[in-house]
């Protein structure tokens, strides 16, 4: 399958391309551990194996105190099923950005929940599917609405990750082949695009520091036009732009959800809101007069360029030849 190799590649790419100030031994091992657990979850053929790999993936962030005790593992598990809660945005804010994004972009909660649903007796599964799909779409809509209130980059990324996971859960749970294929394609497109967004934000944080959280337009495109371009490609993928992998993924997901009921009407609304949110974030970061802290700021370094360029090629290849990456 593509997904296990993809998550392993994303973990290795982050380790090689991340700012040097982040790459401590503990940070590196944590990122590689999360990537290995995500790959193991997708390779596992059993629900128990996927759940164990999912639980193990939280270990680096629990050890780092991202999820406060005594909430502990329960808080970590609940984030995947109730992504609208404020704990997710707080985890993105106070935790290490790239490991947290890599973990949530694996969408292992959606994978485990869909496998638990498939393991039910056929009659029970058929009765539960419409409710699970409706709840997932509601969570996606709630995350998109909450994202409209956010302007700080890390909190926006948290809401986007939550919404993408809910859409993937809706597609996997509905029992329709087209929707499931769309959900798996969206899982690939979202994992790459969201990792690109987090990677660019981490690079900008290493350059301008706390100024990245300043309200208003930051004008960083003047000093980092390449990073702005990479961010724009990822943003347009999440918005479902044709020629990117986000377009066939959302098209398949929409067609499959419409076949099983009217709940699919929520998908165009969620997609439009997510597109607006991520493009607004692009404008806030890169448009306007440049910050004083951004003057003389280096653009994308070689190690960042090769990783982000490979991600762009993957998204464009998936948009032009989606059948090559679909299961």
C-alpha positions as CSV (number, residue, x, y, z in Angstrom):
1,X,0.0,0.0,0.0
2,X,1.0,3.6,-0.6
3,X,0.1,4.9,2.9
4,X,2.6,2.9,5.0
5,X,5.5,4.0,2.7
6,X,4.2,7.5,2.6
7,X,4.1,8.0,6.3
8,X,7.6,6.5,6.7
9,X,8.9,8.9,3.9
10,X,7.3,11.9,5.6
11,X,8.9,11.1,8.9
12,X,12.4,10.7,7.3
13,X,11.8,13.8,5.2
14,X,11.0,15.9,8.3
15,X,14.1,14.6,10.1
16,X,16.3,15.6,7.2
17,X,14.7,18.9,6.4
18,X,13.7,20.4,9.8
19,X,15.5,23.4,11.3
20,X,18.7,22.4,13.0
21,X,17.6,24.0,16.3
22,X,14.8,21.3,16.5
23,X,16.8,18.2,15.7
24,X,17.8,16.9,19.1
25,X,18.3,13.2,19.5
26,X,15.0,12.9,21.4
27,X,13.1,14.9,18.8
28,X,14.5,12.8,15.9
29,X,13.7,9.5,17.6
30,X,10.2,10.7,18.4
31,X,9.5,11.7,14.8
32,X,10.8,8.4,13.5
33,X,8.8,6.5,16.1
34,X,5.6,8.2,15.1
35,X,6.3,7.5,11.4
36,X,7.0,3.8,12.2
37,X,3.8,3.4,14.2
38,X,1.7,5.0,11.5
39,X,3.2,2.7,8.9
40,X,2.6,-0.3,11.2
41,X,-1.0,0.7,11.8
42,X,-1.7,0.8,8.1
43,X,0.1,-2.5,7.4
44,X,-1.7,-4.3,10.2
45,X,-4.6,-6.4,9.0
46,X,-6.2,-6.6,12.5
47,X,-8.2,-4.0,14.3
48,X,-6.2,-4.7,17.5
49,X,-2.9,-4.3,15.7
50,X,-3.9,-0.9,14.3
51,X,-5.2,0.2,17.7
52,X,-2.0,-0.8,19.5
53,X,0.2,1.0,16.8
54,X,-2.0,4.1,17.2
55,X,-1.7,4.1,21.0
56,X,2.1,3.6,20.7
57,X,2.4,6.6,18.4
58,X,1.3,8.9,21.2
59,X,4.3,7.9,23.4
60,X,6.7,10.7,22.4
61,X,4.1,13.4,22.9
62,X,2.9,11.9,26.2
63,X,6.5,11.8,27.4
64,X,7.0,15.4,26.3
65,X,4.0,16.5,28.4
66,X,1.9,17.6,25.3
67,X,-1.1,15.9,26.8
68,X,-1.5,16.9,30.4
69,X,-1.8,14.4,33.2
70,X,-4.1,12.9,34.6
71,X,-6.0,13.2,31.3
72,X,-3.1,11.1,29.8
73,X,-3.9,8.6,27.1
74,X,-7.6,9.2,27.3
75,X,-7.1,12.8,26.1
76,X,-4.9,11.6,23.3
77,X,-7.4,9.0,22.2
78,X,-10.4,11.3,22.4
79,X,-8.8,13.9,20.1
80,X,-9.3,11.6,17.1
81,X,-13.0,11.1,17.8
82,X,-13.9,14.6,19.1
83,X,-11.6,16.9,17.1
84,X,-13.6,20.0,17.8
85,X,-12.5,20.1,21.4
86,X,-10.1,22.8,22.4
87,X,-7.5,20.3,23.6
88,X,-6.3,19.7,20.1
89,X,-5.5,23.3,19.4
90,X,-3.7,23.5,22.8
91,X,-1.6,20.4,21.9
92,X,-0.5,22.1,18.7
93,X,0.3,25.3,20.5
94,X,2.3,24.0,23.4
95,X,3.8,20.8,21.8
96,X,6.5,20.3,19.2
97,X,4.8,21.3,15.9
98,X,6.2,18.8,13.5
99,X,5.8,15.6,15.6
100,X,2.3,16.7,16.6
101,X,1.3,17.4,13.0
102,X,2.9,14.1,11.8
103,X,0.9,12.2,14.4
104,X,-2.5,13.8,13.7
105,X,-2.0,13.7,9.9
106,X,-1.8,9.9,10.1
107,X,-5.5,9.9,11.0
108,X,-5.0,6.6,12.8
109,X,-8.2,7.3,14.8
110,X,-10.3,7.3,11.7
111,X,-8.6,4.1,10.5
112,X,-9.2,2.3,13.8
113,X,-12.8,3.5,14.1
114,X,-13.6,2.3,10.6
115,X,-12.1,-1.1,11.3
116,X,-14.1,-1.4,14.5
117,X,-17.2,-0.6,12.6
118,X,-16.4,-3.2,9.9
119,X,-15.8,-5.8,12.6
120,X,-19.4,-5.5,13.9
121,X,-22.1,-8.0,12.8
122,X,-23.4,-7.0,9.3
123,X,-26.8,-5.9,10.5
124,X,-25.4,-3.8,13.4
125,X,-22.8,-2.3,11.0
126,X,-25.4,-1.3,8.5
127,X,-27.5,0.3,11.2
128,X,-24.5,2.2,12.6
129,X,-22.9,3.5,9.4
130,X,-25.4,6.4,8.7
131,X,-24.9,7.7,12.2
132,X,-21.1,7.4,12.2
133,X,-21.0,9.2,8.8
134,X,-23.4,11.9,10.0
135,X,-21.4,12.4,13.2
136,X,-18.1,12.6,11.2
137,X,-19.4,15.1,8.8
138,X,-20.8,17.2,11.7
139,X,-17.3,17.1,13.3
140,X,-15.8,18.2,10.0
141,X,-18.2,21.1,9.8
142,X,-17.6,22.0,13.4
143,X,-13.9,22.0,12.9
144,X,-14.2,24.2,9.8
145,X,-16.4,26.7,11.6
146,X,-14.0,26.8,14.6
147,X,-11.1,27.4,12.2
148,X,-12.8,30.6,11.0
149,X,-12.2,32.1,14.5
150,X,-8.5,31.3,14.5
151,X,-5.7,33.4,13.1
152,X,-2.6,32.0,14.8
153,X,-1.0,29.5,12.5
154,X,-0.6,26.6,14.9
155,X,-4.3,26.7,15.9
156,X,-5.4,27.0,12.3
157,X,-3.4,23.9,11.4
158,X,-5.0,22.0,14.4
159,X,-8.5,22.8,13.1
160,X,-7.6,21.8,9.6
161,X,-6.1,18.5,10.7
162,X,-9.2,17.7,12.8
163,X,-11.5,18.5,9.8
164,X,-9.5,16.3,7.4
165,X,-9.6,13.4,9.8
166,X,-13.3,13.7,10.2
167,X,-13.8,13.7,6.4
168,X,-11.6,10.6,6.1
169,X,-13.6,8.8,8.8
170,X,-16.9,9.7,7.0
171,X,-15.5,8.1,3.7
172,X,-14.1,5.0,5.4
173,X,-17.3,4.4,7.4
174,X,-19.9,4.8,4.8
175,X,-19.4,1.4,3.2
176,X,-19.3,2.8,-0.4
177,X,-16.4,1.8,-2.5
178,X,-16.1,5.2,-4.2
179,X,-16.2,7.0,-0.9
180,X,-13.7,4.7,0.7
181,X,-11.3,5.2,-2.3
182,X,-11.8,8.9,-2.0
183,X,-11.1,8.8,1.8
184,X,-7.8,6.9,1.2
185,X,-6.8,9.3,-1.5
186,X,-7.7,12.2,0.8
187,X,-5.6,10.6,3.5
188,X,-2.6,10.7,1.2
189,X,-3.2,14.2,-0.1
190,X,-4.0,15.5,3.4
191,X,-0.9,13.9,5.0
192,X,1.4,15.4,2.4
193,X,-0.2,18.8,2.2
194,X,-0.7,19.3,6.0
195,X,2.9,18.2,6.6
196,X,4.1,20.8,4.0
197,X,2.1,23.5,5.9
198,X,3.5,22.5,9.2
199,X,7.0,22.3,7.7
200,X,6.8,25.8,6.3
201,X,5.4,27.2,9.5
202,X,8.2,25.5,11.5
203,X,10.8,27.0,9.1
204,X,9.2,30.5,9.5
205,X,9.2,30.1,13.3
206,X,12.9,29.3,13.3
207,X,13.5,32.5,11.3
208,X,11.2,35.1,12.9
209,X,10.3,33.5,16.2
210,X,7.3,34.8,18.1
211,X,6.6,37.4,15.5
212,X,4.8,34.7,13.5
213,X,2.0,34.9,16.1
214,X,1.6,38.7,15.6
215,X,-1.9,39.6,14.4
216,X,-2.3,41.1,10.9
217,X,-0.4,40.7,7.6
218,X,3.2,39.7,8.0
219,X,4.5,40.1,4.5
220,X,6.9,37.2,4.6
221,X,6.7,36.5,0.9
222,X,9.2,39.4,0.4
223,X,11.9,37.4,2.2
224,X,10.8,33.9,1.5
225,X,9.1,33.6,-1.9
226,X,9.9,29.9,-2.3
227,X,8.4,29.0,1.1
228,X,5.3,31.0,0.1
229,X,5.0,29.0,-3.1
230,X,5.3,25.7,-1.3
231,X,2.7,26.8,1.2
232,X,0.3,27.9,-1.6
233,X,0.5,24.6,-3.4
234,X,-0.3,22.7,-0.2
235,X,-3.2,25.2,0.6
236,X,-4.7,24.8,-2.9
237,X,-4.5,21.0,-2.5
238,X,-6.5,21.1,0.6
239,X,-9.0,23.4,-1.2
240,X,-9.4,20.8,-3.9
241,X,-7.8,22.6,-6.8
242,X,-7.8,20.7,-10.1
243,X,-4.4,19.2,-11.1
244,X,-3.6,18.5,-7.4
245,X,-4.4,15.3,-5.6
246,X,-7.0,17.0,-3.5
247,X,-9.4,17.3,-6.5
248,X,-9.9,13.6,-7.4
249,X,-9.9,12.7,-3.7
250,X,-12.8,15.1,-2.8
251,X,-14.6,14.3,-6.1
252,X,-14.6,10.5,-5.2
253,X,-15.6,11.2,-1.6
254,X,-18.4,13.5,-2.7
255,X,-19.8,11.0,-5.2
256,X,-19.7,8.2,-2.7
257,X,-21.3,10.1,0.1
258,X,-24.1,11.3,-2.2
259,X,-24.9,7.7,-3.0
260,X,-25.6,6.7,0.6
261,X,-27.7,9.7,1.7
262,X,-28.2,13.5,1.9
263,X,-25.5,13.9,4.6
264,X,-23.0,14.3,1.7
265,X,-24.4,17.8,1.2
266,X,-22.1,18.9,4.1
267,X,-19.0,18.0,2.1
268,X,-19.0,21.0,-0.3
269,X,-19.6,23.4,2.6
270,X,-16.8,21.9,4.6
271,X,-14.4,22.0,1.6
272,X,-15.3,25.6,0.8
273,X,-14.7,26.7,4.4
274,X,-11.4,24.8,4.7
275,X,-10.3,26.4,1.4
276,X,-11.2,29.8,2.7
277,X,-9.4,29.2,6.0
278,X,-6.1,27.9,4.6
279,X,-6.0,30.6,1.9
280,X,-6.7,33.3,4.5
281,X,-3.8,31.9,6.5
282,X,-1.6,32.2,3.4
283,X,-2.6,35.8,3.0
284,X,-1.9,36.6,6.7
285,X,1.6,35.0,6.6
286,X,2.8,36.2,3.2
287,X,0.9,39.3,2.0
288,X,1.3,42.9,3.2
289,X,4.4,45.0,4.2
290,X,7.3,42.9,5.5
291,X,8.0,42.5,9.2
292,X,11.2,44.1,10.4
293,X,12.2,40.6,11.7
294,X,11.8,39.3,8.2
295,X,14.3,41.6,6.5
296,X,17.3,39.6,5.4
297,X,15.5,36.4,6.3
298,X,16.9,33.4,4.3
299,X,14.5,31.7,1.9
300,X,14.0,27.9,1.7
301,X,17.3,26.2,2.4
302,X,18.5,23.3,0.1
303,X,17.4,20.6,2.6
304,X,14.0,22.3,2.9
305,X,13.7,22.7,-0.9
306,X,14.3,19.1,-1.8
307,X,11.7,17.8,0.7
308,X,9.0,20.3,-0.2
309,X,9.7,19.9,-3.9
310,X,9.3,16.1,-3.6
311,X,6.0,16.7,-1.8
312,X,4.8,19.1,-4.5
313,X,5.6,16.5,-7.2
314,X,3.7,13.8,-5.3
315,X,0.6,16.1,-5.1
316,X,0.8,17.0,-8.8
317,X,1.3,13.4,-9.8
318,X,-1.7,12.3,-7.8
319,X,-3.7,15.0,-9.4
320,X,-2.7,14.1,-13.0
321,X,-2.7,10.3,-12.5
322,X,-4.9,9.6,-9.5
323,X,-5.5,5.9,-10.5
324,X,-1.8,5.2,-10.0
325,X,-2.1,6.0,-6.3
326,X,-5.6,4.8,-5.6
327,X,-6.1,1.3,-4.0
